[in-house]
């Protein structure tokens, strides 16, 4: 029974689970986006976000603590140099999970997990003020064009009516 167990064990022993999550965190830091199953991504978010949060305060103690989890110098260096500068003003939520559907072989739910500040497409849309959500009603651009077309029709009809009066 799993009464009062607060995290997903991922069908692995503790040492295997820690190695899996550490390796996935290293890959996430290096590549900024990884493709995995939904269960692993949710477990990774719980594991990686406190480590990323430690990178905001660049001290020897924080570097050693993060290194004790990751055991990879390059990943720790990149985390404290590059990633920490991008997330400096963000209060939390450093990762985003985007679901991609089910895997063909075993029908497992799959997804991307990525660092939020490194997705250029979503950052570009946010700067332009575009909404990334699609609705059933259609886009606002189509709704804005419809009144313009209706307004243009009476203006075209007005000169024709004036010419009829003149004759």
DSSP file (Angstrom, degrees, kcal/mol; ACC not computed):
  #  RESIDUE AA STRUCTURE BP1 BP2  ACC     N-H-->O    O-->H-N    N-H-->O    O-->H-N    TCO  KAPPA ALPHA  PHI   PSI    X-CA   Y-CA   Z-CA
    1    1 A X              0   0    0      0, 0.0     0, 0.0     0, 0.0     0, 0.0   0.000 360.0 360.0 360.0 149.9    0.0    0.0    0.0
    2    2 A X    >   +     0   0    0      3,-0.1     3,-1.5     4,-0.0     2,-0.1  -0.187 360.0 164.6-116.0  41.4    1.2    3.5   -0.7
    3    3 A X  T 3  S-     0   0    0      1,-0.3     3,-0.1     3,-0.0     0, 0.0  -0.377  71.5  -3.8 -61.7 130.7   -0.6    5.4    2.1
    4    4 A X  T 3  S+     0   0    0      1,-0.2     2,-0.6    -2,-0.1    -1,-0.3   0.757  86.7 148.1  61.1  29.1    0.8    8.9    2.7
    5    5 A X    <   -     0   0    0     -3,-1.5    -1,-0.2     1,-0.1    -3,-0.1  -0.864  31.7-162.5 -94.0 124.7    3.6    8.5    0.1
    6    6 A X        +     0   0    0     -2,-0.6     2,-0.3    -3,-0.1    -1,-0.1   0.487  59.4  42.5 -95.5  -2.7    4.1   12.0   -1.3
    7    7 A X  S    S-     0   0    0     39,-0.0     2,-0.4     0, 0.0    36,-0.0  -0.948  84.8 -96.3-141.8 163.5    6.1   11.4   -4.5
    8    8 A X        -     0   0    0     -2,-0.3    -2,-0.1     1,-0.1     0, 0.0  -0.649  22.5-160.5 -80.6 124.9    6.2    9.0   -7.4
    9    9 A X    >   -     0   0    0     -2,-0.4     3,-1.4     1,-0.0    -1,-0.1   0.598  22.8-142.3 -82.6 -11.2    8.7    6.2   -7.0
   10   10 A X  T 3   -     0   0    0      1,-0.3     3,-0.1    29,-0.0    -2,-0.1   0.743  56.0 -75.1  57.8  27.2    8.8    5.6  -10.8
   11   11 A X  T 3  S+     0   0    0      1,-0.2     2,-0.3     6,-0.0    -1,-0.3   0.851 106.7 111.6  55.4  39.5    9.0    1.8  -10.1
   12   12 A X  S <  S-     0   0    0     -3,-1.4    -1,-0.2     2,-0.0     2,-0.1  -0.949  72.3-105.0-137.7 156.5   12.7    2.1   -9.1
   13   13 A X     >  -     0   0    0     -2,-0.3     4,-2.6    -3,-0.1     5,-0.2  -0.327  46.2 -99.5 -72.1 166.7   14.8    1.7   -6.0
   14   14 A X  H  > S+     0   0    0      1,-0.2     4,-2.6     2,-0.2     5,-0.2   0.888 120.9  47.7 -60.4 -44.1   16.0    4.9   -4.3
   15   15 A X  H  > S+     0   0    0      1,-0.2     4,-2.2     2,-0.2    -1,-0.2   0.910 114.1  47.1 -66.7 -41.2   19.5    4.9   -5.8
   16   16 A X  H  > S+     0   0    0      2,-0.2     4,-2.4     1,-0.2    -2,-0.2   0.907 113.0  49.4 -65.4 -41.2   18.3    4.2   -9.3
   17   17 A X  H  X S+     0   0    0     -4,-2.6     4,-2.6     2,-0.2     5,-0.2   0.908 110.9  49.4 -64.8 -43.2   15.6    6.9   -9.0
   18   18 A X  H  X S+     0   0    0     -4,-2.6     4,-2.3    -5,-0.2    -1,-0.2   0.902 112.3  47.8 -64.0 -40.3   18.2    9.5   -7.8
   19   19 A X  H  X S+     0   0    0     -4,-2.2     4,-2.5     2,-0.2     5,-0.2   0.915 112.2  50.2 -66.2 -42.1   20.6    8.6  -10.6
   20   20 A X  H  X S+     0   0    0     -4,-2.4     4,-2.3     1,-0.2    -2,-0.2   0.940 113.6  44.0 -59.9 -49.0   17.8    8.8  -13.2
   21   21 A X  H  X S+     0   0    0     -4,-2.6     4,-2.1     2,-0.2    -1,-0.2   0.865 113.1  51.5 -68.4 -36.1   16.6   12.2  -11.9
   22   22 A X  H  X S+     0   0    0     -4,-2.3     4,-2.2    -5,-0.2    -1,-0.2   0.931 112.0  46.5 -65.0 -44.6   20.2   13.6  -11.6
   23   23 A X  H  X S+     0   0    0     -4,-2.5     4,-2.2     1,-0.2    -2,-0.2   0.891 112.8  49.4 -65.5 -38.9   21.0   12.5  -15.2
   24   24 A X  H  X S+     0   0    0     -4,-2.3     4,-2.3    -5,-0.2    -1,-0.2   0.873 110.0  51.6 -67.5 -35.7   17.7   14.0  -16.5
   25   25 A X  H  X S+     0   0    0     -4,-2.1     4,-2.3     2,-0.2    -2,-0.2   0.901 108.8  50.8 -66.2 -40.7   18.4   17.3  -14.7
   26   26 A X  H  X S+     0   0    0     -4,-2.2     4,-2.4     2,-0.2    -2,-0.2   0.923 111.8  47.7 -61.5 -44.4   21.9   17.4  -16.2
   27   27 A X  H  X S+     0   0    0     -4,-2.2     4,-2.9     1,-0.2     5,-0.4   0.887 110.5  51.9 -64.5 -38.4   20.4   16.9  -19.7
   28   28 A X  H  X S+     0   0    0     -4,-2.3     4,-1.8     1,-0.2    -1,-0.2   0.901 111.5  46.8 -64.5 -40.6   17.7   19.5  -19.0
   29   29 A X  H  < S+     0   0    0     -4,-2.3    -2,-0.2     2,-0.2    -1,-0.2   0.905 118.1  41.6 -67.8 -41.6   20.4   22.1  -18.0
   30   30 A X  H  < S+     0   0    0     -4,-2.4    -2,-0.2    -5,-0.2    -3,-0.2   0.923 128.5  26.9 -72.8 -44.9   22.6   21.3  -21.0
   31   31 A X  H  < S-     0   0    0     -4,-2.9    -3,-0.2    -5,-0.2    -2,-0.2   0.576  88.8-140.0 -99.9 -11.2   19.9   21.0  -23.7
   32   32 A X  S  < S+     0   0    0     -4,-1.8    83,-2.3    -5,-0.4     2,-0.3   0.252  83.1  47.5  70.7 -12.6   17.2   23.3  -22.2
   33   33 A X  E     -A  114   0A   0     -6,-0.3     2,-0.3    81,-0.2    81,-0.2  -0.945  64.0-177.4-156.3 134.2   14.5   20.9  -23.4
   34   34 A X  E     -A  113   0A   0     79,-2.4    79,-2.5    -2,-0.3     2,-0.5  -0.958  22.4-131.8-133.7 156.2   14.2   17.1  -23.1
   35   35 A X  E     +A  112   0A   0     -2,-0.3     2,-0.2    77,-0.2    77,-0.2  -0.920  47.2 130.4-108.0 123.7   11.6   14.6  -24.3
   36   36 A X  E     -A  111   0A   0     75,-2.5    75,-2.8    -2,-0.5     2,-0.1  -0.857  56.9 -63.6-156.0-175.0   10.3   12.1  -21.7
   37   37 A X  E  >  -A  110   0A   0     -2,-0.2     4,-2.2    73,-0.2    73,-0.3  -0.452  45.4-116.1 -80.8 160.3    7.3   10.5  -20.2
   38   38 A X  H  > S+     0   0    0     71,-2.4     4,-2.3     1,-0.2     5,-0.2   0.888 113.4  52.6 -64.9 -40.7    4.8   12.6  -18.2
   39   39 A X  H  > S+     0   0    0     70,-0.3     4,-1.9     1,-0.2    -1,-0.2   0.912 111.9  45.6 -63.8 -42.4    5.5   10.8  -14.9
   40   40 A X  H  > S+     0   0    0      2,-0.2     4,-2.6     1,-0.2    -1,-0.2   0.882 111.3  53.3 -67.8 -37.1    9.2   11.3  -15.2
   41   41 A X  H  X S+     0   0    0     -4,-2.2     4,-2.2     2,-0.2    -2,-0.2   0.905 109.1  48.2 -65.1 -41.2    8.8   14.9  -16.2
   42   42 A X  H  X S+     0   0    0     -4,-2.3     4,-1.4     2,-0.2    -1,-0.2   0.891 114.0  46.5 -67.0 -38.2    6.6   15.6  -13.1
   43   43 A X  H  X S+     0   0    0     -4,-1.9     4,-1.5    -5,-0.2    -2,-0.2   0.879 111.4  52.9 -68.2 -37.1    9.1   13.9  -10.9
   44   44 A X  H  X S+     0   0    0     -4,-2.6     4,-3.4     1,-0.2     5,-0.3   0.878 103.7  56.2 -65.6 -38.4   12.0   15.8  -12.6
   45   45 A X  H  X S+     0   0    0     -4,-2.2     4,-1.9     1,-0.2     5,-0.2   0.914 107.9  48.0 -60.7 -42.2   10.2   19.1  -12.0
   46   46 A X  H  < S+     0   0    0     -4,-1.4     4,-0.5     1,-0.2    -1,-0.2   0.842 118.4  42.1 -66.1 -33.1   10.1   18.4   -8.2
   47   47 A X  H  X S+     0   0    0     -4,-1.5     4,-0.6     2,-0.1    -2,-0.2   0.887 119.5  39.8 -79.8 -42.0   13.8   17.4   -8.3
   48   48 A X  H  X S+     0   0    0     -4,-3.4     4,-2.5     1,-0.2     3,-0.3   0.848 100.7  66.7 -84.4 -35.9   15.2   20.2  -10.5
   49   49 A X  H  X S+     0   0    0     -4,-1.9     4,-2.3    -5,-0.3    -1,-0.2   0.878 100.1  49.9 -62.5 -39.7   13.4   23.3   -9.5
   50   50 A X  H  > S+     0   0    0     -4,-0.5     4,-1.6    -5,-0.2    -1,-0.2   0.880 112.3  49.7 -63.4 -33.5   14.9   23.6   -6.0
   51   51 A X  H  X S+     0   0    0     -4,-0.6     4,-0.9    -3,-0.3    -2,-0.2   0.902 111.3  48.0 -68.8 -40.1   18.4   23.1   -7.6
   52   52 A X  H  < S+     0   0    0     -4,-2.5     3,-0.5     1,-0.2     4,-0.4   0.878 109.0  54.8 -65.9 -36.9   17.7   25.8  -10.1
   53   53 A X  H >< S+     0   0    0     -4,-2.3     3,-1.2    -5,-0.2     4,-0.4   0.854 102.0  57.7 -65.1 -34.5   16.4   28.1   -7.3
   54   54 A X  H >< S+     0   0    0     -4,-1.6     3,-1.1     1,-0.2    -1,-0.2   0.813  93.9  68.4 -63.4 -29.0   19.7   27.6   -5.5
   55   55 A X  T 3< S+     0   0    0     -4,-0.9    -1,-0.2    -3,-0.5    -2,-0.2   0.681  81.6  74.9 -68.4 -16.8   21.6   29.0   -8.5
   56   56 A X  T <  S+     0   0    0     -3,-1.2     2,-0.8    -4,-0.4    -1,-0.3   0.877  95.7  51.7 -62.1 -35.9   20.1   32.4   -7.9
   57   57 A X  S <  S-     0   0    0     -3,-1.1     2,-1.5    -4,-0.4    -1,-0.2  -0.863  82.9-154.8-104.8 101.3   22.5   32.9   -5.0
   58   58 A X        +     0   0    0     -2,-0.8     2,-0.3    -3,-0.1    -3,-0.1  -0.602  38.5 138.5 -82.3  91.4   26.0   32.1   -6.3
   59   59 A X     >  -     0   0    0     -2,-1.5     4,-2.4     1,-0.1     5,-0.2  -0.871  64.8-112.5-127.1 163.5   27.9   31.0   -3.2
   60   60 A X  H  > S+     0   0    0     -2,-0.3     4,-2.3     1,-0.2     5,-0.2   0.877 117.4  54.1 -63.3 -37.3   30.4   28.2   -2.6
   61   61 A X  H  > S+     0   0    0      2,-0.2     4,-2.2     1,-0.2    -1,-0.2   0.921 110.1  46.0 -64.2 -43.6   27.9   26.5   -0.3
   62   62 A X  H  > S+     0   0    0      2,-0.2     4,-2.6     1,-0.2     5,-0.2   0.898 111.8  51.6 -67.2 -39.6   25.2   26.5   -3.0
   63   63 A X  H  X S+     0   0    0     -4,-2.4     4,-2.4     1,-0.2    -2,-0.2   0.919 112.0  46.7 -62.0 -42.4   27.6   25.3   -5.7
   64   64 A X  H  X S+     0   0    0     -4,-2.3     4,-1.9     2,-0.2    -2,-0.2   0.883 111.9  50.5 -67.8 -37.7   28.7   22.4   -3.5
   65   65 A X  H  X S+     0   0    0     -4,-2.2     4,-0.9     2,-0.2    -2,-0.2   0.927 112.9  45.2 -66.7 -44.1   25.2   21.4   -2.6
   66   66 A X  H >X S+     0   0    0     -4,-2.6     4,-2.4     1,-0.2     3,-0.6   0.894 112.2  52.6 -66.1 -39.1   24.1   21.4   -6.2
   67   67 A X  H 3X S+     0   0    0     -4,-2.4     4,-2.5     1,-0.2    -1,-0.2   0.845 101.5  60.3 -65.1 -32.5   27.2   19.5   -7.2
   68   68 A X  H 3< S+     0   0    0     -4,-1.9    -1,-0.2     1,-0.2    -2,-0.2   0.814 112.3  39.6 -65.0 -28.3   26.4   16.9   -4.6
   69   69 A X  H << S+     0   0    0     -4,-0.9    -2,-0.2    -3,-0.6    -1,-0.2   0.878 127.5  30.1 -83.4 -41.9   23.1   16.2   -6.4
   70   70 A X  H  < S-     0   0    0     -4,-2.4    -3,-0.2    -5,-0.1    -2,-0.2   0.830  75.8-157.3 -94.0 -34.3   24.3   16.4  -10.0
   71   71 A X     <  +     0   0    0     -4,-2.5     2,-0.3    -5,-0.3    -4,-0.1   0.879  57.5 111.9  56.1  41.4   28.0   15.3   -9.9
   72   72 A X     >  -     0   0    0      1,-0.1     4,-2.0    -5,-0.1     5,-0.2  -0.889  51.7-163.5-147.4 112.1   28.7   17.1  -13.2
   73   73 A X  H  > S+     0   0    0     -2,-0.3     4,-2.6     1,-0.2     5,-0.2   0.889  90.5  52.5 -64.1 -41.5   31.0   20.2  -13.3
   74   74 A X  H  > S+     0   0    0      1,-0.2     4,-2.5     2,-0.2    -1,-0.2   0.906 110.6  47.4 -64.0 -41.5   29.8   21.4  -16.7
   75   75 A X  H  > S+     0   0    0      2,-0.2     4,-2.4     1,-0.2    -1,-0.2   0.907 113.0  48.3 -66.8 -41.3   26.1   21.4  -15.7
   76   76 A X  H  X S+     0   0    0     -4,-2.0     4,-2.3     2,-0.2    -2,-0.2   0.908 112.2  49.7 -65.8 -41.0   26.8   23.1  -12.4
   77   77 A X  H  X S+     0   0    0     -4,-2.6     4,-2.1     2,-0.2     5,-0.3   0.930 113.0  45.7 -63.2 -45.6   28.9   25.8  -14.2
   78   78 A X  H  X>S+     0   0    0     -4,-2.5     5,-1.8     1,-0.2     4,-1.6   0.887 111.9  52.9 -65.8 -37.8   26.2   26.4  -16.8
   79   79 A X  I  <>S+     0   0    0     -4,-2.4     5,-1.6    -5,-0.2    -2,-0.2   0.929 115.3  38.9 -62.5 -45.7   23.5   26.5  -14.2
   80   80 A X  I  <5S+     0   0    0     -4,-2.3    -1,-0.2     3,-0.2    -2,-0.2   0.763 124.4  38.0 -80.5 -24.6   25.3   29.1  -12.1
   81   81 A X  I  <5S+     0   0    0     -4,-2.1     4,-0.4    -5,-0.2    -3,-0.2   0.939 130.8  12.3 -89.4 -57.1   26.6   31.2  -15.0
   82   82 A X  I  X5S+     0   0    0     -4,-1.6     4,-1.3    -5,-0.3     3,-0.4   0.932 127.0  44.3 -92.2 -51.6   24.0   31.3  -17.7
   83   83 A X  I  ><S+     0   0    0     -5,-1.8     4,-1.8     1,-0.2    -3,-0.2   0.885 108.8  57.4 -67.4 -38.8   20.7   30.0  -16.4
   84   84 A X  H  4<S+     0   0    0     -5,-1.6     4,-0.2    -6,-0.3    -1,-0.2   0.827 104.5  53.2 -63.7 -30.4   20.9   31.9  -13.1
   85   85 A X  H >4 S+     0   0    0     -3,-0.4     3,-0.6    -4,-0.4     4,-0.2   0.873 109.6  47.9 -71.1 -36.5   21.1   35.2  -14.9
   86   86 A X  H 3< S+     0   0    0     -4,-1.3     3,-0.3     1,-0.2    -2,-0.2   0.819 117.4  41.0 -73.1 -29.5   18.0   34.5  -17.0
   87   87 A X  T >< S+     0   0    0     -4,-1.8     3,-1.1     1,-0.2    -1,-0.2   0.289  80.6 110.8-100.3  10.3   15.9   33.4  -14.0
   88   88 A X  T <  S+     0   0    0     -3,-0.6    -1,-0.2     1,-0.3    -2,-0.1   0.845  86.2  34.4 -57.4 -38.3   17.1   36.1  -11.6
   89   89 A X  T 3  S+     0   0    0     -3,-0.3     2,-0.4    -4,-0.2    -1,-0.3   0.457  94.4 102.8 -97.9  -0.7   13.8   38.0  -11.4
   90   90 A X    <   -     0   0    0     -3,-1.1     3,-0.1     1,-0.1     4,-0.1  -0.707  59.8-153.6 -85.1 128.1   11.5   34.9  -11.7
   91   91 A X        -     0   0    0     -2,-0.4     2,-0.3     1,-0.2    -1,-0.1   0.602  64.5 -49.6 -79.0  -9.5   10.0   33.9   -8.3
   92   92 A X  S    S+     0   0    0      1,-0.2    -1,-0.2    -5,-0.0   -43,-0.0  -0.953  94.1  93.6 163.6-176.4    9.5   30.2   -9.3
   93   93 A X        +     0   0    0     -2,-0.3    -1,-0.2    -3,-0.1    23,-0.1   0.983  39.7 165.5  67.8  58.2    8.2   28.0  -12.0
   94   94 A X        +     0   0    0    -49,-0.1    22,-2.5    -3,-0.1    23,-0.3   0.621  56.2  56.3 -84.5 -13.2   11.4   27.5  -13.9
   95   95 A X  E     -B  115   0A   0     20,-0.3     2,-0.4    21,-0.1    20,-0.2  -0.849  62.9-157.4-121.1 156.6   10.2   24.6  -16.0
   96   96 A X  E     -B  114   0A   0     18,-2.5    18,-2.3    -2,-0.3     2,-0.5  -0.995   7.7-149.7-131.8 137.3    7.3   24.0  -18.4
   97   97 A X  E     -B  113   0A   0     -2,-0.4     2,-0.5    16,-0.2    16,-0.2  -0.942  11.3-171.8-109.7 123.1    5.7   20.7  -19.3
   98   98 A X  E     -B  112   0A   0     14,-2.6    14,-2.7    -2,-0.5     2,-0.1  -0.958  19.8-136.4-115.6 114.2    4.1   20.4  -22.8
   99   99 A X  E     -B  111   0A   0     -2,-0.5    12,-0.3    12,-0.2     3,-0.1  -0.453  20.2-177.1 -72.9 139.8    2.2   17.2  -23.4
  100  100 A X  E     -     0   0A   0     10,-2.5     2,-0.3     1,-0.4    11,-0.2   0.387  42.9-102.4-119.5   1.3    2.8   15.6  -26.8
  101  101 A X  E     -B  110   0A   0      9,-0.9     9,-3.3     2,-0.0    -1,-0.4  -0.760  56.8 -34.1 113.9-160.7    0.5   12.6  -26.9
  102  102 A X  E     -B  109   0A   0     -2,-0.3     7,-0.2     7,-0.2     2,-0.2  -0.792  55.3-113.8-107.2 146.8    1.0    8.9  -26.3
  103  103 A X     >  -     0   0    0      5,-2.8     4,-1.4    -2,-0.3     5,-0.0  -0.489  22.3-131.2 -75.4 144.9    4.0    6.8  -27.3
  104  104 A X  T  4 S+     0   0    0     -2,-0.2    -1,-0.1     2,-0.2    -2,-0.0   0.909  96.9  49.2 -66.7 -43.9    3.4    4.2  -30.0
  105  105 A X  T  4 S+     0   0    0      1,-0.2    -1,-0.2     3,-0.0    -3,-0.0   0.939 133.2   5.0 -66.8 -50.5    4.9    1.1  -28.4
  106  106 A X  T  4 S-     0   0    0      2,-0.1    -1,-0.2     0, 0.0    -2,-0.2   0.327  92.5-118.6-121.2   6.1    3.4    1.2  -24.9
  107  107 A X     <  +     0   0    0     -4,-1.4     2,-0.2     1,-0.2    -3,-0.1   0.769  54.6 163.4  61.8  28.0    0.9    4.1  -25.1
  108  108 A X        -     0   0    0      1,-0.1    -5,-2.8    -6,-0.1     2,-0.3  -0.532  46.4-106.8 -75.1 143.6    2.8    6.0  -22.4
  109  109 A X  E     - B   0 102A   0     -7,-0.2   -71,-2.4    -2,-0.2   -70,-0.3  -0.572  43.8-164.7 -71.4 128.3    1.9    9.7  -22.1
  110  110 A X  E     +AB  37 101A   0     -9,-3.3   -10,-2.5    -2,-0.3    -9,-0.9  -0.762  14.2 161.9-116.6 161.8    4.9   11.7  -23.4
  111  111 A X  E     -AB  36  99A   0    -75,-2.8   -75,-2.5   -12,-0.3     2,-0.4  -0.976  35.9-108.6-162.6 168.7    5.9   15.3  -23.1
  112  112 A X  E     -AB  35  98A   0    -14,-2.7   -14,-2.6    -2,-0.3     2,-0.4  -0.891  23.8-162.5-100.8 141.0    8.6   17.9  -23.4
  113  113 A X  E     +AB  34  97A   0    -79,-2.5   -79,-2.4    -2,-0.4     2,-0.3  -0.999  22.8 167.0-120.1 131.6   10.0   19.5  -20.3
  114  114 A X  E     -AB  33  96A   0    -18,-2.3   -18,-2.5    -2,-0.4     2,-0.4  -0.925  43.2 -97.1-141.1 160.1   11.8   22.7  -20.9
  115  115 A X  E >   - B   0  95A   0    -83,-2.3     3,-1.5    -2,-0.3     4,-0.3  -0.692  36.6-135.5 -78.2 131.7   13.3   25.7  -19.1
  116  116 A X  G >  S+     0   0    0    -22,-2.5     3,-1.1    -2,-0.4    -1,-0.1   0.869  98.0  51.3 -61.4 -43.2   10.8   28.5  -19.4
  117  117 A X  G 3  S+     0   0    0    -23,-0.3    -1,-0.3     1,-0.2   -22,-0.1   0.417 103.6  60.7 -80.1   3.5   13.1   31.3  -20.3
  118  118 A X  G <  S+     0   0    0     -3,-1.5     2,-1.1   -86,-0.2    -1,-0.2   0.390  71.4 100.8-111.8   2.8   14.7   29.4  -23.2
  119  119 A X    <>  -     0   0    0     -3,-1.1     4,-1.9    -4,-0.3     5,-0.2  -0.776  51.4-171.7 -89.3 101.2   11.7   28.8  -25.4
  120  120 A X  H  > S+     0   0    0     -2,-1.1     4,-2.4     1,-0.2    -1,-0.2   0.835  78.5  56.8 -65.2 -35.3   12.2   31.5  -28.0
  121  121 A X  H  > S+     0   0    0      1,-0.2     4,-2.1     2,-0.2    -1,-0.2   0.925 110.3  42.8 -65.1 -44.6    8.8   31.0  -29.7
  122  122 A X  H  > S+     0   0    0      2,-0.2     4,-1.9     1,-0.2    -1,-0.2   0.863 113.9  51.7 -71.5 -34.0    6.8   31.6  -26.6
  123  123 A X  H  X S+     0   0    0     -4,-1.9     4,-2.0     2,-0.2    -2,-0.2   0.897 109.7  50.2 -66.3 -38.7    9.0   34.5  -25.6
  124  124 A X  H  X S+     0   0    0     -4,-2.4     4,-2.1     1,-0.2    -2,-0.2   0.915 110.5  49.3 -65.1 -43.3    8.4   36.1  -29.0
  125  125 A X  H  X>S+     0   0    0     -4,-2.1     5,-1.8     1,-0.2     4,-1.0   0.873 110.0  51.6 -63.8 -36.8    4.7   35.6  -28.8
  126  126 A X  H  <5S+     0   0    0     -4,-1.9    -1,-0.2     2,-0.2    -2,-0.2   0.891 109.4  49.6 -68.0 -38.7    4.6   37.2  -25.3
  127  127 A X  H  <5S+     0   0    0     -4,-2.0    -2,-0.2     1,-0.2    -1,-0.2   0.887 112.1  47.6 -66.5 -38.7    6.6   40.3  -26.6
  128  128 A X  H  <5S-     0   0    0     -4,-2.1    -1,-0.2    -5,-0.1    -2,-0.2   0.660 111.7-121.7 -77.1 -15.0    4.2   40.7  -29.5
  129  129 A X  T  <5 +     0   0    0     -4,-1.0    -3,-0.2     1,-0.3     2,-0.2   0.623  59.5 149.8  85.0  13.4    1.2   40.4  -27.3
  130  130 A X      < -     0   0    0     -5,-1.8     2,-0.4    -6,-0.2    -1,-0.3  -0.501  45.7-126.8 -78.9 148.1   -0.2   37.4  -29.2
  131  131 A X        -     0   0    0     -2,-0.2    -1,-0.0     1,-0.1    -5,-0.0  -0.789  10.2-159.0 -90.5 139.0   -2.3   34.8  -27.4
  132  132 A X        +     0   0    0     -2,-0.4     2,-0.3     2,-0.1    -1,-0.1   0.511  64.7  96.4 -93.2  -5.3   -1.1   31.3  -27.9
  133  133 A X        -     0   0    0      1,-0.0     2,-0.4     0, 0.0    -2,-0.1  -0.666  64.4-146.4 -87.8 137.9   -4.5   29.8  -27.0
  134  134 A X        -     0   0    0     -2,-0.3     2,-0.2     5,-0.0     5,-0.1  -0.849  15.4-165.6-102.8 140.2   -6.9   28.8  -29.8
  135  135 A X        -     0   0    0     -2,-0.4     3,-0.5     3,-0.1     4,-0.0  -0.728  31.5-116.3-118.7 169.9  -10.6   29.2  -29.2
  136  136 A X  S    S+     0   0    0     -2,-0.2     3,-0.1     1,-0.2    -1,-0.1   0.792 109.4  63.7 -73.7 -29.0  -13.7   27.9  -31.0
  137  137 A X  S    S-     0   0    0      1,-0.2    -1,-0.2    -3,-0.0     2,-0.2   0.681 108.1-119.6 -72.4 -17.0  -14.9   31.4  -31.9
  138  138 A X        -     0   0    0     -3,-0.5    -1,-0.2     4,-0.0     2,-0.1  -0.487  43.4 -41.0 103.4-178.8  -11.9   32.1  -34.0
  139  139 A X     >  -     0   0    0     -2,-0.2     4,-1.2     1,-0.1     3,-0.1  -0.403  44.1-122.3 -85.3 161.5   -9.2   34.7  -33.8
  140  140 A X  H  > S+     0   0    0      1,-0.2     4,-2.1     2,-0.2     5,-0.2   0.784 110.1  64.1 -70.4 -27.2   -9.7   38.3  -32.9
  141  141 A X  H  > S+     0   0    0      1,-0.2     4,-1.7     2,-0.2    -1,-0.2   0.902 101.9  48.4 -64.7 -40.5   -8.1   39.4  -36.2
  142  142 A X  H  > S+     0   0    0      1,-0.2     4,-1.3     2,-0.2    -1,-0.2   0.876 111.6  50.1 -66.8 -36.9  -11.0   37.7  -38.2
  143  143 A X  H  X S+     0   0    0     -4,-1.2     4,-0.9     1,-0.2    -1,-0.2   0.852 110.1  50.4 -69.6 -33.7  -13.5   39.5  -36.0
  144  144 A X  H  X S+     0   0    0     -4,-2.1     4,-1.0     1,-0.2    -2,-0.2   0.825 107.9  53.3 -73.3 -31.2  -11.8   42.8  -36.5
  145  145 A X  H  X S+     0   0    0     -4,-1.7     4,-2.1     1,-0.2    -1,-0.2   0.823  98.1  65.1 -73.5 -30.8  -11.8   42.4  -40.3
  146  146 A X  H  X S+     0   0    0     -4,-1.3     4,-2.0     1,-0.2    -1,-0.2   0.927 102.5  45.1 -62.0 -48.0  -15.5   41.7  -40.5
  147  147 A X  H  X S+     0   0    0     -4,-0.9     4,-2.6     1,-0.2    -1,-0.2   0.866 110.6  56.0 -64.4 -32.6  -16.6   45.2  -39.3
  148  148 A X  H  X S+     0   0    0     -4,-1.0     4,-1.9     1,-0.2    -1,-0.2   0.914 107.7  48.0 -63.6 -41.0  -14.1   46.8  -41.6
  149  149 A X  H  X S+     0   0    0     -4,-2.1     4,-1.4     2,-0.2    -1,-0.2   0.895 112.9  48.0 -66.4 -40.1  -15.5   45.0  -44.6
  150  150 A X  H  X S+     0   0    0     -4,-2.0     4,-1.2     1,-0.2    -2,-0.2   0.883 111.8  50.2 -67.2 -37.9  -19.1   46.0  -43.6
  151  151 A X  H  X S+     0   0    0     -4,-2.6     4,-1.1     1,-0.2    -2,-0.2   0.839 108.1  53.5 -69.6 -32.4  -18.0   49.6  -43.1
  152  152 A X  H  X S+     0   0    0     -4,-1.9     4,-1.7    -5,-0.2    -1,-0.2   0.837 100.7  61.6 -71.5 -32.3  -16.3   49.7  -46.5
  153  153 A X  H  X S+     0   0    0     -4,-1.4     4,-1.7     1,-0.2    -2,-0.2   0.924 103.2  46.5 -64.5 -47.2  -19.4   48.5  -48.3
  154  154 A X  H  X S+     0   0    0     -4,-1.2     4,-1.7     1,-0.2    -1,-0.2   0.863 110.0  55.2 -64.1 -33.5  -21.6   51.6  -47.4
  155  155 A X  H  X S+     0   0    0     -4,-1.1     4,-1.0     1,-0.2    -1,-0.2   0.889 108.7  47.5 -65.8 -37.4  -18.8   53.9  -48.3
  156  156 A X  H  X S+     0   0    0     -4,-1.7     4,-0.8     1,-0.2    -1,-0.2   0.841 112.4  49.9 -70.8 -32.5  -18.7   52.4  -51.8
  157  157 A X  H  X S+     0   0    0     -4,-1.7     4,-1.7     1,-0.2    -2,-0.2   0.784  99.2  67.7 -76.2 -26.7  -22.5   52.6  -52.1
  158  158 A X  H  X S+     0   0    0     -4,-1.7     4,-2.0     1,-0.2    -1,-0.2   0.911  98.7  47.8 -64.5 -45.8  -22.6   56.3  -51.1
  159  159 A X  H  X S+     0   0    0     -4,-1.0     4,-2.0     1,-0.2    -1,-0.2   0.873 110.4  53.6 -64.5 -33.2  -20.8   57.7  -54.2
  160  160 A X  H  X S+     0   0    0     -4,-0.8     4,-1.5     1,-0.2    -1,-0.2   0.883 108.6  49.0 -66.2 -36.7  -23.1   55.6  -56.4
  161  161 A X  H  X S+     0   0    0     -4,-1.7     4,-1.7     2,-0.2    -2,-0.2   0.876 109.6  51.9 -69.8 -37.6  -26.2   57.1  -54.7
  162  162 A X  H  X S+     0   0    0     -4,-2.0     4,-1.9     1,-0.2    -2,-0.2   0.882 108.1  51.8 -66.1 -37.9  -24.8   60.6  -55.1
  163  163 A X  H  X S+     0   0    0     -4,-2.0     4,-1.3     1,-0.2    -1,-0.2   0.870 107.6  52.7 -66.5 -35.7  -24.3   60.0  -58.9
  164  164 A X  H  < S+     0   0    0     -4,-1.5    -1,-0.2     1,-0.2    -2,-0.2   0.883 109.3  49.1 -66.2 -38.3  -27.9   58.8  -59.2
  165  165 A X  H  < S+     0   0    0     -4,-1.7    -2,-0.2     1,-0.2    -1,-0.2   0.872 106.7  56.6 -68.1 -37.3  -29.2   62.0  -57.6
  166  166 A X  H  <        0   0    0     -4,-1.9    -1,-0.2     1,-0.3    -2,-0.2   0.817 360.0 360.0 -66.4 -31.3  -27.0   64.2  -59.8
  167  167 A X     <        0   0    0     -4,-1.3    -1,-0.3    -5,-0.1    -2,-0.2   0.468 360.0 360.0 -79.3 360.0  -28.6   62.7  -63.0
